[in-house]
């Protein structure tokens, strides 16, 4: 009986240690944001002086903000009332695409990439799974219009488990 009790106490102690060590906030997407942040903190980080428009329940849009020193024409973020920040996307000028992709590659390594061509639509897609974030970059060209956006969401699969 004492041996079983000792094993139980050690297992419980290790479990509690792991729980408390991993309970801190996780940086998400860009420095200063964390998955689960409430609306007020996300808005403060993105710039309180900018107007926020609610597109639909829980999805918000801000225009003409800065990400470091790069202009972002539109930032879209989703806030769940219970879970906080769950998704984030930035739309950049097509001229800034190379710098943004180079920065992501420098920070997270070589991405998975592909091209999707369908009728008048041509998309290039780059994907990084950092273990904390799933980052998707898309360059879209349709009817002569080009767009470049970066989307972030929490990763559901850690690469080291594969």
LINTA-V833477 format. One record per residue. N is the residue number from 1. D_CENTER is the distance of its C-alpha to the mean C-alpha in whole Angstrom. Layout:
# LINTA-V833477
n=(N;N)
d_center=(D_CENTER;D_CENTER)
This chain:
# LINTA-V833477
n=(1;2;3;4;5;6;7;8;9;10;11;12;13;14;15;16;17;18;19;20;21;22;23;24;25;26;27;28;29;30;31;32;33;34;35;36;37;38;39;40;41;42;43;44;45;46;47;48;49;50;51;52;53;54;55;56;57;58;59;60;61;62;63;64;65;66;67;68;69;70;71;72;73;74;75;76;77;78;79;80;81;82;83;84;85;86;87;88;89;90;91;92;93;94;95;96;97;98;99;100;101;102;103;104;105;106;107;108;109;110;111;112;113;114;115;116;117;118;119;120;121;122;123;124;125;126;127;128;129;130;131;132;133;134;135;136;137;138;139;140;141;142;143;144;145;146;147;148;149;150;151;152;153;154;155;156;157;158;159;160;161;162)
d_center=(49;48;47;44;44;43;40;39;38;37;34;33;33;31;29;29;28;25;24;24;23;19;19;17;14;11;9;5;4;8;11;12;9;9;8;11;12;15;15;18;16;13;15;17;15;14;18;20;23;21;22;19;20;19;19;20;20;16;15;15;15;16;18;19;17;16;14;16;19;17;18;15;17;15;12;11;10;11;13;15;18;18;14;13;9;8;6;6;7;10;13;15;19;20;22;19;17;19;18;14;15;17;15;12;15;17;14;13;16;17;15;16;18;20;22;22;26;27;30;29;25;24;20;19;16;14;11;10;10;10;11;8;5;6;6;9;11;14;17;19;23;25;29;28;25;22;19;16;12;9;6;3;4;6;8;12;14;14;16;19;20;21)
